[in-house]
């Protein structure tokens, strides 16, 4: 009976000492309401938050009508308490939760209006350059 009580006491203490690291990021945009896509998976409209499992690089695509689509490779650096062997203690032995929240803010640029006459002029110049290029000779010179 004493062994069972001692075992339950040790198990309860171990359960209370178990720590945890919560890893999250928050993406905000200016203007708000842009659709945020992380690594090809839509997250929702900004401001949006989500959890992450590993530290490293994430690819965000931010889309809003009337604004240029923004492609961002965001690096999330590893904090000091997540390096080996400290990570074991920060995730298992510390008796409180560590919250690692990263905040990313992106400013969207208004979509540029295309001047159609300038675009047609550039296309005509490109066409003329293409016409002026000769095809290669099929008969190379003898060595």
C-alpha positions in Angstrom: 0.0 0.0 0.0 2.8 2.4 0.9 4.5 1.7 -2.5 1.3 2.5 -4.4 0.9 5.8 -2.5 4.6 6.7 -3.1 4.3 5.8 -6.8 1.2 8.0 -7.1 2.9 10.8 -5.3 5.9 10.7 -7.6 3.6 10.5 -10.7 1.6 13.5 -9.5 4.7 15.5 -8.8 6.1 14.6 -12.3 2.8 15.6 -13.9 2.9 19.0 -12.1 6.5 19.6 -13.2 5.9 18.9 -16.8 6.5 22.1 -18.8 5.5 23.0 -22.3 6.5 25.4 -25.1 3.7 26.9 -27.1 4.9 28.2 -30.5 2.7 30.7 -32.4 2.9 33.5 -34.9 0.6 36.4 -35.7 0.5 37.9 -39.1 -1.0 41.4 -39.5 -1.2 43.5 -42.7 -1.7 47.1 -43.6 -4.5 47.3 -44.7 -6.1 44.5 -42.8 -8.3 41.8 -44.4 -5.7 40.3 -46.7 -5.8 36.5 -47.3 -2.7 34.9 -45.8 -1.4 31.6 -47.3 1.5 29.7 -45.5 3.4 27.2 -47.6 0.4 26.8 -49.9 -2.2 26.4 -47.1 -4.7 29.2 -46.6 -4.8 30.5 -43.0 -7.6 33.1 -43.4 -7.8 36.9 -43.4 -5.4 39.1 -41.5 -4.9 39.5 -38.7 -4.4 35.7 -38.5 -2.5 33.5 -36.0 -1.4 29.9 -36.1 0.9 27.5 -34.4 4.2 26.2 -35.8 6.1 23.1 -35.0 9.6 23.8 -36.1 11.8 26.9 -36.3 13.1 27.8 -39.8 11.8 29.4 -42.9 8.1 29.8 -43.8 6.8 31.1 -47.1 3.9 33.5 -46.8 1.7 34.7 -49.7 -0.5 37.7 -48.9 -3.3 38.6 -51.3 -5.7 41.5 -51.3 -7.8 42.9 -54.2 -6.4 46.3 -55.4 -2.9 45.6 -54.0 0.2 43.8 -55.2 0.5 40.2 -54.1 3.3 39.9 -51.6 5.6 36.8 -51.5 7.6 36.6 -48.3 10.1 34.0 -47.0 10.0 34.6 -43.3 12.7 33.2 -41.1 11.7 32.2 -37.5 14.9 31.9 -35.5 15.4 29.4 -32.7 15.4 30.9 -29.2 18.3 30.0 -26.8 16.1 27.6 -24.6 15.3 25.4 -27.7 18.9 24.4 -28.4 20.1 20.9 -27.4 20.3 20.0 -24.4 18.3 22.9 -23.0 15.3 22.0 -25.0 14.7 18.9 -22.9 14.4 21.0 -19.8 12.3 23.8 -21.3 9.8 21.3 -22.8 9.7 18.8 -19.9 11.1 19.9 -16.6 10.1 23.6 -16.2 6.8 23.7 -14.3 5.3 26.5 -16.3 4.3 27.1 -20.0 6.7 29.1 -22.2 4.8 31.0 -24.9 6.9 31.9 -27.9 4.7 34.3 -30.0 6.2 35.8 -33.1 4.6 38.9 -34.7 5.0 39.7 -38.4 3.6 42.9 -40.0 3.5 43.4 -43.7 2.6 46.6 -45.6 0.9 46.0 -49.0 1.5 48.3 -51.9 -1.4 49.5 -54.1 -1.5 47.8 -57.5 0.1 49.9 -60.2 -2.1 50.8 -63.1 -0.7 49.7 -66.4 -0.4 52.4 -69.1 -1.7 50.5 -72.2 0.0 52.8 -74.7 3.4 52.4 -73.0 2.9 48.6 -72.8 2.0 48.4 -76.6 5.1 50.5 -77.4 7.3 48.2 -75.3 5.8 45.2 -77.1 6.4 46.7 -80.5 10.1 47.3 -79.6 10.4 43.7 -78.4 8.8 42.4 -81.6 11.2 44.5 -83.7 14.2 43.2 -81.8 13.0 39.6 -82.3 12.6 40.2 -86.1 16.1 41.6 -86.3 17.8 38.5 -84.8 18.9 36.1 -87.6 18.4 32.4 -87.2 21.6 30.4 -86.6 23.5 28.9 -89.5 22.8 25.2 -90.0 26.2 24.7 -91.6 28.9 25.4 -89.0 32.3 26.5 -90.5 34.9 23.7 -90.9 37.5 23.4 -88.2 
